[in-house]
Amino acid sequence: MKIYGFFSLLFFAALRVSAQMSQVKVPAVQPPAEDNTWWYVTLFVLAVGLVGAVIWMLKTRKAEKQARTDKKEKIMSEDNAWDANSVDADKELEWYRRHKKAVGKSSPKTKKKNLADELPKTSKIFNKSAAAEEPGLRYSDKEFKEKLQTLHFNQLPIFKFQKIEMARPFANLSISNDEALMSAIEQTHDEYEEDEEVRDLAVRILTRFRTRNSVEALSQVALYDISSNLRSKAVSILADFDHESVFETILLCCADPTREVRAAAARGLFRLSFDRADAWSRIAETNDEFRMRQAALAAMEADLVTRSFDRLTHQDRKIAYEAVALLALMIRAGETKQIFQSIQTHNDSNVKLALLHVIGLTKDENTLPELYEILEKNTISKELKDKIDEVIKRFDMIPA
């Protein structure tokens, strides 16, 4: 019982202490008041800086204005000084009259020759109105320009070409009787081998043989195989061979109905390193009308003809002669429509003269009617008419 009474007393004492503690209120802690001194200092500094910038700007403008005023005053003072020290014109004329005779009596031995009096009058040469109206001048402004253009044309490399050179011979490729090569050649013919994969394998075998019979087999594939993929591959292989014997095949592939083959032929044609002028001349020297016409049509299809017009007047002799050889082939093949059209409508008069020069070098009688027809037109210049007369005389067929 004593223990129970002790714990009861302890329990009630704890309750009493707890009740007393709940009645005690803890004062709330007040946060410290904010100090805005730093913001006030910052605003003050900015205001001072702004005022200083405005004052500096005003002083700068005032200084610039004063500098301009000083400069004007200096110029005016210099002008006044010049007026004060300037020469009196009346006095100078009076002095000249008194000393004129003395100056005229100077010894001829000591008299210096005025070289300016012997120089030509530049106003008569360069003044356009004087050039057109002065009766003593030889050419009008238009004629003078034409003479300059003619002089420039005479200095071009094409003017030095007096004939179409024969194509230089080249070394033919050898013929191989290798068993793998002969088998591949046989398998490239689609009438014997219908499987495209087999023909493709045969084309890859032909790549290993840079021989005359492999070139012939690849040429047949490039021109006549039913697969455009194989035709383009064959063209690329022929271009890699880089031999004169592949030129005509690659050229004809430029007129292939498939864009893929035409693109491969165009790339291959410009990768060839041998002289293409000789290649054009070799086709013309065959005198085979069908071959020449097919080559001419392929050249037009590849846009090589119109490009060659501007290349005629190139300063590089090799480039200019290649254009001459190509256009000579076009004339021999009878494909002259673009040529005569450019003679009448091209913007560059030197190109027109160059085209006529090529016709004169070729001397193809079929071009005479077209030349006479252009000659009768009043729209062409006198310079062009003179060149046409010169070309016609080369034919030695001038009517009486």
C-alpha positions as CSV (number, residue, x, y, z in Angstrom):
1,M,0.0,0.0,0.0
2,K,2.9,2.3,0.8
3,I,4.3,1.7,-2.7
4,Y,0.9,2.4,-4.3
5,G,0.5,5.6,-2.4
6,F,4.0,6.7,-3.3
7,F,3.4,6.3,-7.1
8,S,0.0,8.0,-6.8
9,L,1.6,10.9,-5.1
10,L,4.3,11.1,-7.8
11,F,1.6,10.9,-10.5
12,F,-0.4,13.8,-9.1
13,A,2.7,15.9,-8.6
14,A,3.6,15.4,-12.3
15,L,0.1,16.4,-13.4
16,R,0.4,19.5,-11.4
17,V,3.7,20.5,-12.8
18,S,2.4,19.9,-16.3
19,A,-0.6,22.1,-15.8
20,Q,1.5,24.9,-14.5
21,M,4.0,24.7,-17.5
22,S,1.1,24.9,-20.1
23,Q,0.0,28.2,-18.6
24,V,3.4,29.8,-19.1
25,K,3.5,31.7,-22.5
26,V,6.8,31.9,-24.4
27,P,7.2,35.3,-26.0
28,A,7.6,35.3,-29.8
29,V,11.0,36.2,-31.2
30,Q,10.7,39.4,-33.4
31,P,12.8,39.4,-36.6
32,P,15.3,42.1,-36.9
33,A,14.3,45.2,-38.9
34,E,15.7,45.4,-42.5
35,D,18.5,47.8,-43.2
36,N,18.1,49.6,-46.7
37,T,21.3,51.6,-46.4
38,W,23.0,49.6,-49.3
39,W,20.2,50.3,-51.8
40,Y,20.3,54.0,-51.0
41,V,24.1,54.1,-51.6
42,T,23.8,52.3,-54.9
43,L,21.1,54.6,-56.2
44,F,23.2,57.6,-55.2
45,V,26.3,56.3,-57.0
46,L,24.2,55.7,-60.2
47,A,22.7,59.2,-60.0
48,V,26.2,60.7,-59.7
49,G,27.4,58.7,-62.7
50,L,24.5,59.7,-64.9
51,V,25.0,63.4,-64.1
52,G,28.7,63.0,-64.9
53,A,28.0,61.4,-68.2
54,V,25.6,64.2,-69.2
55,I,28.2,66.8,-68.3
56,W,30.9,65.0,-70.3
57,M,28.7,64.8,-73.3
58,L,27.9,68.5,-73.3
59,K,31.5,69.4,-72.9
60,T,32.5,67.2,-75.9
61,R,29.9,68.7,-78.1
62,K,31.0,72.2,-77.1
63,A,34.6,71.3,-77.9
64,E,33.7,69.9,-81.4
65,K,31.7,73.0,-82.2
66,Q,34.6,75.2,-81.1
67,A,37.0,73.2,-83.3
68,R,34.7,73.6,-86.3
69,T,34.5,77.3,-85.7
70,D,38.3,77.6,-85.4
71,K,38.8,75.7,-88.6
72,K,36.4,78.0,-90.6
73,E,38.1,81.1,-89.2
74,K,41.5,79.6,-90.2
75,I,40.3,79.0,-93.8
76,M,38.8,82.5,-94.0
77,S,42.1,84.0,-92.8
78,E,44.1,82.0,-95.4
79,D,41.7,83.2,-98.1
80,N,42.2,86.8,-97.0
81,A,45.9,86.4,-96.9
82,W,45.8,85.0,-100.5
83,D,43.7,87.9,-101.6
84,A,46.2,90.3,-100.0
85,N,49.2,88.6,-101.7
86,S,47.5,87.7,-105.0
87,V,49.0,89.0,-108.3
88,D,47.4,92.0,-109.9
89,A,46.2,90.7,-113.4
90,D,46.3,94.2,-115.0
91,K,49.9,94.8,-113.9
92,E,50.9,91.3,-115.2
93,L,49.4,92.1,-118.6
94,E,51.1,95.4,-118.8
95,W,54.4,93.8,-118.0
96,Y,53.8,91.1,-120.7
97,R,53.1,93.8,-123.3
98,R,56.4,95.6,-122.5
99,H,58.5,92.5,-122.6
100,K,56.7,90.7,-125.5
101,K,59.2,91.9,-128.1
102,A,62.2,91.0,-125.9
103,V,60.9,87.5,-125.4
104,G,60.2,87.1,-129.2
105,K,63.7,88.1,-130.0
106,S,65.3,85.2,-128.2
107,S,67.9,83.3,-130.1
108,P,66.6,80.3,-132.2
109,K,69.6,78.3,-131.1
110,T,68.6,78.5,-127.4
111,K,64.8,78.3,-128.1
112,K,63.5,75.0,-126.7
113,K,61.2,72.9,-128.9
114,N,57.7,72.4,-127.5
115,L,57.1,68.7,-127.8
116,A,53.4,69.1,-126.9
117,D,52.8,70.8,-130.3
118,E,53.9,67.7,-132.1
119,L,51.7,65.3,-130.2
120,P,48.3,64.3,-131.7
121,K,45.2,66.1,-130.5
122,T,43.7,63.7,-127.9
123,S,40.4,65.5,-128.1
124,K,40.0,64.3,-131.7
125,I,40.8,60.7,-130.8
126,F,38.8,60.2,-127.6
127,N,36.0,62.7,-128.0
128,K,33.0,60.7,-129.3
129,S,31.2,63.7,-130.7
130,A,34.3,64.9,-132.5
131,A,34.9,61.4,-133.8
132,A,31.5,61.3,-135.4
133,E,31.5,64.8,-136.8
134,E,35.1,65.6,-137.6
135,P,35.5,65.3,-141.4
136,G,39.2,64.8,-141.1
137,L,38.9,61.6,-139.0
138,R,39.0,58.2,-140.7
139,Y,36.5,56.2,-138.6
140,S,33.4,57.0,-136.7
141,D,32.9,55.8,-133.1
142,K,31.2,52.6,-134.2
143,E,33.7,51.8,-136.9
144,F,36.5,52.5,-134.4
145,K,35.1,49.9,-131.9
146,E,34.8,47.3,-134.7
147,K,38.4,47.9,-135.7
148,L,39.4,47.3,-132.1
149,Q,37.4,44.1,-131.9
150,T,39.0,42.9,-135.2
151,L,42.4,43.7,-133.8
152,H,41.6,41.7,-130.7
153,F,40.4,38.8,-132.8
154,N,43.6,38.7,-134.9
155,Q,45.5,38.3,-131.7
156,L,43.6,35.2,-130.6
157,P,45.1,31.7,-131.1
158,I,42.3,30.6,-133.4
159,F,43.4,33.1,-136.0
160,K,46.7,31.3,-136.3
161,F,45.0,28.1,-137.3
162,Q,45.3,28.0,-141.1
163,K,44.1,24.4,-141.6
164,I,42.6,21.4,-139.9
165,E,45.5,19.1,-138.9
166,M,45.4,15.4,-139.4
167,A,44.9,13.3,-136.3
168,R,48.1,11.8,-134.9
169,P,48.3,8.0,-134.9
170,F,48.2,6.1,-131.6
171,A,49.4,2.7,-130.5
172,N,46.6,0.1,-130.6
173,L,46.0,-2.2,-127.6
174,S,47.1,-5.8,-127.9
175,I,44.8,-8.8,-128.4
176,S,44.7,-11.5,-125.7
177,N,43.6,-15.1,-126.1
178,D,43.3,-15.7,-122.4
179,E,40.8,-18.4,-121.6
180,A,39.0,-16.4,-118.9
181,L,38.9,-13.4,-121.1
182,M,37.4,-15.3,-124.0
183,S,34.8,-16.9,-121.7
184,A,33.8,-13.5,-120.3
185,I,33.5,-12.0,-123.8
186,E,31.1,-14.8,-124.7
187,Q,29.0,-14.4,-121.6
188,T,28.6,-10.6,-122.1
189,H,26.3,-11.2,-125.1
190,D,22.7,-11.1,-123.7
191,E,21.4,-13.1,-126.6
192,Y,23.4,-16.0,-125.3
193,E,23.3,-15.2,-121.6
194,E,20.0,-14.0,-120.2
195,D,21.0,-13.9,-116.6
196,E,22.1,-10.3,-115.7
197,E,24.2,-11.4,-112.7
198,V,26.3,-13.7,-115.0
199,R,26.8,-10.8,-117.5
200,D,27.7,-8.5,-114.6
201,L,30.3,-11.1,-113.5
202,A,31.7,-11.2,-117.0
203,V,32.0,-7.4,-117.1
204,R,34.0,-7.5,-113.9
205,I,36.3,-10.1,-115.4
206,L,36.8,-7.8,-118.5
207,T,38.0,-5.1,-116.2
208,R,41.2,-7.0,-115.5
209,F,42.1,-7.1,-119.2
210,R,43.1,-3.9,-120.9
211,T,43.2,-5.3,-124.4
212,R,41.6,-4.6,-127.8
213,N,39.1,-7.4,-127.6
214,S,38.0,-6.5,-124.0
215,V,37.4,-2.9,-125.2
216,E,35.3,-4.2,-128.1
217,A,33.3,-6.4,-125.7
218,L,32.8,-3.6,-123.2
219,S,31.8,-1.3,-126.0
220,Q,29.0,-3.7,-127.0
221,V,27.8,-3.8,-123.5
222,A,27.9,0.0,-123.1
223,L,25.9,0.5,-126.3
224,Y,23.5,-2.4,-126.5
225,D,23.0,-4.3,-123.2
226,I,19.4,-4.2,-122.1
227,S,20.4,-3.4,-118.5
228,S,21.1,0.3,-117.9
229,N,23.1,-0.7,-114.8
230,L,25.5,-2.8,-116.9
231,R,25.7,-0.1,-119.6
232,S,26.8,2.5,-117.1
233,K,29.3,0.1,-115.5
234,A,30.8,-0.6,-118.9
235,V,31.2,3.1,-119.7
236,S,33.0,3.7,-116.4
237,I,35.4,0.8,-117.1
238,L,36.1,2.1,-120.6
239,A,36.9,5.6,-119.1
240,D,39.3,3.9,-116.7
241,F,41.1,2.3,-119.6
242,D,41.8,5.9,-120.8
243,H,42.8,4.9,-124.4
244,E,42.0,6.6,-127.7
245,S,39.9,3.6,-128.8
246,V,37.3,4.2,-126.1
247,F,36.4,7.8,-127.1
248,E,33.8,7.2,-129.7
249,T,31.9,4.6,-127.6
250,I,31.8,7.0,-124.5
251,L,30.7,9.8,-126.8
252,L,27.8,7.8,-128.2
253,C,26.7,6.9,-124.7
254,C,26.1,10.6,-124.0
255,A,22.9,10.1,-126.1
256,D,21.8,7.1,-124.2
257,P,18.0,7.2,-123.3
258,T,18.8,6.5,-119.6
259,R,20.0,9.3,-117.4
260,E,22.3,7.0,-115.4
261,V,24.2,6.1,-118.5
262,R,24.4,9.6,-119.9
263,A,25.8,10.8,-116.6
264,A,28.5,8.1,-116.5
265,A,29.4,8.9,-120.1
266,A,29.7,12.7,-119.4
267,R,31.9,12.0,-116.4
268,G,34.0,9.6,-118.3
269,L,34.4,11.9,-121.3
270,F,36.1,14.6,-119.2
271,R,38.3,12.1,-117.4
272,L,40.1,11.1,-120.5
273,S,43.7,12.4,-120.6
274,F,44.6,12.0,-124.3
275,D,44.1,14.8,-126.8
276,R,40.4,15.0,-127.6
277,A,41.0,17.2,-130.6
278,D,42.7,14.3,-132.3
279,A,39.7,12.1,-131.3
280,W,37.2,14.4,-133.0
281,S,39.4,14.6,-136.1
282,R,39.7,10.7,-136.3
283,I,35.9,10.4,-136.5
284,A,35.8,13.1,-139.3
285,E,38.6,11.4,-141.2
286,T,36.6,8.2,-141.5
287,N,34.4,9.9,-144.1
288,D,31.6,7.6,-142.8
289,E,28.5,9.7,-142.9
290,F,26.6,7.5,-140.5
291,R,29.4,7.5,-137.9
292,M,30.0,11.3,-138.2
293,R,26.3,12.0,-137.9
294,Q,25.9,9.8,-134.8
295,A,28.9,11.4,-133.2
296,A,27.5,14.9,-134.0
297,L,24.1,14.1,-132.6
298,A,25.7,12.7,-129.4
299,A,27.8,15.9,-129.1
300,M,24.7,18.0,-129.3
301,E,22.9,15.9,-126.8
302,A,25.7,16.3,-124.4
303,D,25.7,20.1,-124.9
304,L,29.3,20.0,-126.1
305,V,28.6,22.1,-129.3
306,T,27.2,25.2,-127.7
307,R,30.0,25.1,-125.1
308,S,32.6,24.9,-127.8
309,F,31.4,28.3,-129.3
310,D,32.9,30.3,-126.4
311,R,35.9,28.0,-126.2
312,L,36.9,29.1,-129.8
313,T,38.1,32.4,-128.4
314,H,40.0,30.9,-125.5
315,Q,43.5,32.1,-124.9
316,D,44.7,28.5,-124.5
317,R,45.7,27.2,-127.9
318,K,44.9,23.6,-127.0
319,I,41.4,24.4,-125.8
320,A,40.7,26.6,-128.8
321,Y,41.8,23.9,-131.3
322,E,39.7,21.2,-129.6
323,A,36.7,23.4,-130.2
324,V,37.8,23.8,-133.9
325,A,38.1,20.1,-134.4
326,L,34.6,19.4,-132.9
327,L,32.9,22.1,-135.0
328,A,34.8,20.9,-138.1
329,L,33.2,17.4,-137.4
330,M,29.8,19.0,-137.1
331,I,30.2,20.8,-140.4
332,R,31.4,17.6,-142.1
333,A,28.4,15.7,-140.7
334,G,26.0,18.4,-142.0
335,E,24.8,19.4,-138.5
336,T,25.3,23.2,-139.0
337,K,22.0,24.6,-137.7
338,Q,23.4,25.7,-134.3
339,I,26.6,27.1,-136.0
340,F,24.8,29.4,-138.4
341,Q,22.3,30.5,-135.8
342,S,25.1,31.6,-133.5
343,I,26.8,33.4,-136.4
344,Q,23.8,35.7,-136.5
345,T,22.7,35.9,-132.9
346,H,25.7,35.4,-130.6
347,N,26.5,38.2,-128.2
348,D,30.2,38.1,-128.8
349,S,31.3,39.3,-132.3
350,N,34.6,37.5,-131.9
351,V,32.7,34.2,-131.6
352,K,30.9,35.0,-134.8
353,L,34.2,35.6,-136.6
354,A,35.7,32.5,-135.1
355,L,32.8,30.3,-136.3
356,L,33.2,31.8,-139.8
357,H,37.0,31.1,-139.6
358,V,36.2,27.4,-138.8
359,I,33.9,27.2,-141.8
360,G,36.7,28.6,-143.9
361,L,39.1,26.0,-142.6
362,T,36.7,23.2,-143.3
363,K,35.8,24.3,-146.8
364,D,32.7,22.2,-147.0
365,E,30.7,23.2,-150.1
366,N,27.4,22.5,-148.3
367,T,27.9,25.6,-146.2
368,L,28.0,28.0,-149.2
369,P,24.2,28.5,-149.6
370,E,23.9,29.4,-145.9
371,L,26.8,31.9,-146.2
372,Y,25.2,33.6,-149.2
373,E,21.9,33.7,-147.4
374,I,23.4,35.5,-144.4
375,L,25.4,37.8,-146.7
376,E,22.1,39.1,-148.2
377,K,20.7,40.1,-144.8
378,N,20.9,43.8,-143.8
379,T,21.0,43.0,-140.0
380,I,24.7,41.9,-139.9
381,S,27.6,44.3,-139.5
382,K,30.0,45.3,-142.2
383,E,32.8,43.5,-140.3
384,L,30.8,40.2,-140.5
385,K,30.1,40.7,-144.2
386,D,33.8,41.2,-144.9
387,K,34.6,38.0,-143.0
388,I,32.0,36.1,-145.0
389,D,33.4,37.4,-148.3
390,E,36.8,36.2,-147.1
391,V,35.5,32.8,-146.3
392,I,33.8,32.4,-149.6
393,K,37.0,33.3,-151.4
394,R,38.6,30.3,-149.8
395,F,36.3,28.0,-151.8
396,D,37.6,29.4,-155.1
397,M,34.0,29.2,-156.3
398,I,33.1,32.9,-156.6
399,P,30.5,33.4,-159.3
400,A,31.3,35.8,-162.1
